Amino acid sequence: MQMHKKRLDFTLQIKSVNDVGEFEAYGSAFGVKDLGGDIVLPGAFKKSLAAWAQKGALPALLWQHKQDEPIGIYTEMREDAYGLWMKGKLLVDADPLAKRAHAHMVAGSLTGFSIGYIVADYEYDNAKEAFLIKEADLWEVSLVTFPMNESARLQDVKTAFDNGEVPEPKKIEKLLREAGFSIAQAKTFMAKGYSALTPREVTVDALINAINKL
């Protein structure tokens, strides 16, 4: 499997949040198909969290996956029977963006967490029509307004095509799924978007433009 960053999106599940920006939440739930059709298995984050612990650090707390916009820190992160439990603190007194994020979190106008990670091990389950994530290398966990960000997914597709070569048709649908598109969206593209291109028109740019119309 090509090693590139993916997003794993979940509806925001806040356990608590206080006035100074401290919060507890779940960034992932085990055994539940996410908005892109992936299922995280118990133990998927253990190796990555152990590696972070050795460095004395934790994945970044970002705003909308923007690497230049950290809004706080995670102080604890671990797996439990339910999923990936996280404790963090938004820097509400030092960062206007963090203060804004806190207000939206309290008001309920932020709808999701999104994990930035690299797949280390997975398999596809035909019966469940889902990718089972066995091991994920965590990089960051973002607060996001909409859990399945279209521009982020398109960037993942572009990364998958980063060698400039167009994959064989049977691989394109798989790449779309790995980039976070649902099964229905991937199949719709192959049936309507890809099939509408003539052989001479099948370039990386043409594919990206067609995917953008989904």
Secondary structure, 3 states (H helix, E strand, C coil): CCCCEEEEEEECEEEEECCCCEEEEEEEECCCECCCCEEECCCCCHHHHHHHHHHCCCCEEEECCEEEEEEEEEEEEEECCCEEEEEEEECCCCCHHHHHHHHHHHHCCCCEEEEEEEEEEEEEECCCCEEEEEEEEEEEEEEECCCCCHHHHHHHHHHHCCCCCCCCHHHHHHHHHHCCCCHHHHHHHHHHHHCCCCHHHCCHHHHHHHHCCC
